[in-house]
């Protein structure tokens, strides 16, 4: 069985993804700002913009967690 599956993008899932992105950005902002940190923050901002631009119902690839 494959560990990959697709889940439709719902407002709740979008909020969850954006919340996770914001947590990652907040963690990076605790570091001393340099080119690498700024690059990662800008990457997360681009990802957030992309997620927000996708229509509801868009199939998002996911991986099953191995608990």
ZIHUVEN-V74901 format. One record per run of one state. SS is the DSSP state (2 for helix, 1 for strand, 0 for the rest). FROM is the first residue (numbers start at 0). TO is the last residue. Records with the same first field share a line. If there is no record, write none. Layout:
BEGIN
SS = FROM-TO + FROM-TO
END
This chain:
BEGIN
0 = 0-2 + 8-9 + 28-33 + 53-57 + 63-66
1 = 3-7 + 58-62
2 = 10-27 + 34-52
END
